[in-house]
């Protein structure tokens, strides 16, 4: 359910997506990042076909990490129509991510 994006396909995967996209900027050795992935798997199931969820390894994809000034992990950006609409730093509970995603989906529906 969680896909991986990289420097070379970030534009296609995230910026050009028709759906809102949540990106998990992570580092493989980061324990909170490992926990976040388990939480995001549940979020991905709840938002299947309404939100795309990607992870990006900042150790291997420094171009995008530098562009978005990722200074710590985990960090999450939510993009809608190619723009950042939310930034979350640090590990949160599943309900928190779901609340934010629902708010973004509701805003998009109201604008449609």
Secondary structure, 3 states (H helix, E strand, C coil): CCEECCHHHHHHHHHCCCCEEEEEEECCCCHHHHHHHHHHHHHHHHCCCCEEEEEEECCCCHHHHHHCCCCCCCEEEEEECCEEEEEEECCCCHHHHHHHHHHHHHHHHHHC
